Amino acid sequence: MREKLKRFLKRRVLPFFLICFGAFTLSVATFWLKCAFVKPAVGPLPTIARQQGMAVPDIGEKNRRPVEDSYFSYPEWYIVWSYEERAQYLPKNLPSGFPYFASIGQYWKSYCFICGLTQSRHQFRFGDHLSSFVLGGSFALEYSIRGAYEQTIGRLSEWSSSHELVEEDAYAAGVAREYADFVYIRPFYEFHFAHALKQLWKETPLWGKHPIRKWERKFILSVDYGIEAIYAHAMLFASHVTYGTESDETYTWIENAPGCLSREFPRMKILAETARNACIVSTPRYQEFTDVAVKLAQRDVHFAQIAGNDEIMVTVVAPKNWSYDLPPGDGSVLFTEDFLTQPTVKRVALECPVRSLHSVLNNLAARNVKIEHIYDY
C-alpha cells in the first residue's frame, strides 16, 4: 500500500505540481519582462544642483532609504487605498457590488508602471520586486476569493434578504472601517482578526430578520477572519525574520523652522541643529509623516532632504477634470488612476523635488486638492 502511494505521488502528483510551478514561474517572468520594458513618458531622475561648499548633514546609513523605495511604496499603499475604498462602500452597499477584480487589475497596472520607471532609471532591487509580488499575490488571492464568492453565493444570499443589509453586514462594514484606519499607520499583519472573529459572535444575534442571510454572513465572515488571523500571524513572523523590525521613523532635514517648532509638534524629535532655524528631526513614518509634513508646510517650513533623498513621490485626490498646473520646477505628473467606486474623482501621482515640497503642498491645498500621501520610502 505504501509503495503504491509513493508511486502515485511520484508519477501523478509531483509532475502536476512541477507543471504548475513552471507555469507560474513562466507567467511571473513574462509579466516582469513586459513591465521592465515599459517606457513611461518621464525623464531620468533629476540631478539636484547644490550650492558650492554646501554641507550635507550625515543622518547615518541606517536612516537613509533608497529613492526608488518611494515609488515601490505605491503598490503597497494601493492596497491600503483599496481597503479604504471598500470601507467607504460597504456601510450603504451590498458587498457583491464592490469591484474586486478591477481592483486587482489596478494593483498590477501600477506595479507595472513603477517597474518600467525604475528599470528605465537603472534602479533595481530584488527585495522591492519580491515584496510587490508577495503582497500583490496575497491581495489578488484575497480579492479573487471574495469576488468569486460574493458574486455567486453572496448574490443568492442577498436575494434571500430582498437585498437588505443585516446586522452581520453592518458588523463587517465596521471591521472594514477599523482595518482601513489601522493599515494607515501599521502593517496589516498586526491587525487583530482573531478579536474581530470573537466579537462577531458576541455582537450579532443568532436569530433575526432574514435568517438565511444572517447565517450565511456569519459563516463566511468567520472563515474570512479565521484565515486572515492565521495568515497575518505567518506574515508577521516572516517579516521579522526577513527584514527584522523596521524603523517607524523618518529622518528629515528641515529649514526655516524657528526653534525647530519643538513645542508645536511633540511627535517630532529634534536630533541635531545644522544651522539657525534648521535641524535634523525624526517624524513618525507612513501616514503620520504626511500629516506632519502638511502642517509643517503650512508654517512655511522648507524640506531639504527626507531620509537622505532629494526626490519624493506624492499622490493627491482631485476632481476628474483637474489638471496639474504648477510650475515645472515644482514636480511633474507620473500617472493618474480612477477611483472605481467614485467616478467624480481621480488619483494623481506626482514626482516632486524635496526642496519644492512645501510650495507644492501649499499650492495644492489652495486649489482644494486633497494631499493623499507622501511616500516616505
N, C-alpha and C positions, 0 to 999 in steps of 0.2 A: 504493500500500500504506500509506504513511504517513498519507494523508488518510483512508483507511478506518479506521485505528486511532484517529485523532483523533475521527472521528465516533462510533465505538463508545464511546470513553471519555466523550465529551460527552453522548451520548444514553442510555447504559446505566449506565456505572459511576458517573459523577458524581451522577445522580439517586438511585441506590441509597445512596451514602454520605450524601447530604443528607437522605434519609428516615431513615436510621439515626441520624444526628446529631440530627435534630429529635426523633425518638422518645426518644433518650437524654436530651436536654435537658428534654423534657416530663416524663419519668419523674423526673428529679432535682428539677425544680421542684415537681412534685406531692408527692413524698416530703418535701421540705423544708417545704412549706407545711403538710402534715399534721402534721409533727413540731413546727413552730413554734407550732401552736395546741393542742398537748397541754398540759393544765393539771395539772402534778404537784401532789400534795397536800402542798405545802410552802409556807411563808410567804415573805415578802420577805427579802432579805439583812439579817441583824441589824445594828443600829447599836451600835457599841461605845461604852459610856459611859466617858470618861476623866476622871481627876481634874483639877480646875481647875488650870490652870497647869502641867500635866504636859508636860514637853518630850519631843518625839518625835525621835529621832536621824535625821539625814539620811544615808541609805546611798547616795545618788546615783541619779539617774533610771535609768541603765542597769542598776542592780542590782534595781530594782523590777519586779515582774511583775504583770499584771492578775489580779485574783482569779478571774475566770472561767476562766483557764488551768488552775486546779486541777481544775475539773470537766471541761474539754475534754481534760485529760490522760488521763481514764479510757478512752475508746475506744482510744487508742493503747496504753495498758497492758493493755487486754483482749487485744490480740494477743499480748502477752508472756505473759499468763496462759494463753492457749490453747496457745502453744508449750510452756509448762511442763507443761500437762496432757498434751499429746501425748508429751513426753519421758518422763513417768512411765508412759504407757500402752504405748509400743512395746516395751520390753525383754521383756515377757511376753505380748504380744498381737500378732496379725496386723494390719497397717495398715488392712485393709479394714473393720475394726470400729470405727475411730475416727469420731466424729460430725462429719464435716467440714461438712455442710450446716447442721446445728443450730448449729454454732459461728458460721457466717456470720450466721444469724438473731439470735443473741445480740449480735453486734457492732452490728448496725443498730438493735436494740432499745435498747441502751444509748446509742447516739448520739442516738436519737430522744428519749429521756428528757432527756439533757443539753441538747439543742436547746430543748425545751419549757421546761426550768428556766431557762435563761439568757434566753430570749425573754421569759418572764414577769417577769423582773427587769430588762428593758431593757438587757441586755448583749449586744452584737452586734459581732463582729469577723470580717470576711470571711476573714482568714487562718486562723482556727481551723476554720471550716467547710470551707474548701478543703483544709486538711491532713487533716481527718477523712474527707473524700470520697476524696482520693487514697489514703490509707492503707487505708481501708475497701474501695475498689475493688480495690486490689492484693491485699489479704487475701482478698476474695471470689473473685477470679480464681484465685489460688493454690489455695485450698481447693476451689473448684469443679472445677478440673482434677484435683487429687489425688483428690477424692472420686469423680468420674466414672470415672477410670482404675482406682482401687483396687477399686471395686465392680463392675467388668466384667472387664477383662483381668487385674487383680490377683487377683480371686477365682479365675479359671481357673488362674492360676499357683499359687495356694495349693493348689488341688485336686491339681495335679500333684505336689506335695511332701507329700501327705497331711496338709496343714495344719500342717506342721512348719516352724519357723524355720530359715533357712540363715545362713551366715556373713555374707552381704550384709545380711540383716535386722538382725543384731546390729550391723554397722557403721553402718547407717542410724540405729539407736537411739542409738548412741554420738554420732554427729554431731548428732542432735536434742537430746541432753543438753548437748553443748558449746554449741550455738546458743542454747538456752534460758538457760543460765548467762550467755552473752555479752550477750544483749539486756537483761538486768537492769541492766547498767552502761554499755553503749554502744549507739549506734544500730545497727539491723540491717544497714544497708548497709556497715558496716565489717567484717563477718564475712568470713573468707577462704574463700569457697565454692570458689575455684579450687584451694586446697590440699586441701579435702575431696575434690574430684574426683580429684586426683592420688593421694591416699592410698588411695582406693577400689580402684584398680587395683594398688597396691603391697601392700596388706594382705589382700586376699581372693584366694584361688587361682582359677585359671580352671576347674579341674575339681574335682569332689567329689560328695557325695551330693545327689541331686535337681538334676541339671544344668539342666533346663528352668527351674526356679525361679531358680537362680543366675544364668543368662544374662539372664533377663527382669529380675531385680533390677539387674544390672549396667547394662543398657540404660537403664531408667527412672531410676535414680539418677544416671547420667552426664548424661542430658538435664536432669534436675532441677537438679543442682549447676551445670551449664554455663549454663543460662538464669538461675539465681539470681545467678551471678557477674556476668553481663553487666548484669542489671537493677540489682544493688546498686551497680555502678560508675556507672551512669547516675544513680541516685538520689543518690549521694554528690556527684556534680558538680552536679546540680540543687539540692540542699540548700545547698551552699556558695554558689552563685550567688544563690539566692533569699534565704536567711536569714543568709549569712555563717557563720562558725564560732561556734556557740552556746557560751555560758559553761557550764562544768561545775561551777560553784559556786553555792551558795545562801547569801545573806546573812541571818543570823538574830540577832535581839536576844534575849539570854538574861539571866535574873536568878537570884539565889540560887545563884550559881556561884562558890564560893571560889577566888580566883586564876584564875577562868575555866577551871579544870581543864586548863590547857595541857599538863601533863605526862601526864595520863591519856588525852588524845585528840590524839595527834600529827598526825592528819589534819585537825584543826580549827585554823584560824588566827585569832588574835586581831587584830582590825582597829582597835578603839577601845574604851576603857573609858568607860562612861556614868555609872557611879556605883560605890559599893563593891559588889563581887561581882556587878556587872552589866557586860555588854560586848556589842559587835557582833562576831560571828565569821563566818567563811566555812567552810562544810562541803561535802563532796562532794555532788553532786546525785544525783538518781534514787534507786535502791535503797539506796545507801550512806547517803543522808540519813536514810532510815527506820531503818537500823541504828544510826546515831549518835544519833538522836532518842530511840529506845527506851532506850539506855544512859544518856543524859542524864536522862531522866525517872526512871530507877531511882535516880539520885543526887539526886532531888528538885530538879533544875534546872527553872526555870519559863521558858516561852517567852512573850515579849511581842509580837514580830512575826516573821513569816517572809516574806522577800522583800517587805517593806513592807506585808504584809496581816494582817488580824485574823481571817480565817476560812480554814479549810482543809478539804479532803476526805480522809477516811481509809477504807480498806477493811480488813475483818477476815474471817477464815475461822472459822466457828463451826459447832457441831452443828446439824443440820437443825431441831431443836425449840427452839433457843435464841432468846430474845427480848431486845431491848435494854432494860435496866432501870436505867441510870444516871440521875442527876438531870437534869431538863430543861436546866439551865444548862450541862451537860456535852455538849451536842450532841443531834442527832436523826438518825433514820434517813431516808436519801434513797430507797434502793431495795434490794432483795435479788435475788440471782441464784443459780440452781442450778449445781452442778458437773456437767457432762454425763457424766463417767466415774466420779464419786464420789458416789453417791446419798445418803450419810450426812451430807454437809456442805453448807454454803451460803456464799456471799459476801455480806457486808452492807456497804453504802456509807453512811458517816456524814458529816454536816456538823458541824464542831467549831470552837468559838472557839479561837483560838490560845492565849489565856491559860488555857484549861482543858485544853490538850493533854496536859500532864504527868499530870494526875489521870486523864484518860480512858485514856491508855496504861497507867498502873499499875493502874487498876481492871480493865481488860480482861485484863491479864496475870494478875491474881489470880484471875480466873474461868477461866483456862486457854483463853482465846480468842486465837488467833494474830493478831498485827498483820501484815497482808499488805503494806500500802504506805501511805505518807503522800505525797499528791500535791503535791509542792513546786513547782507551777506550771510 
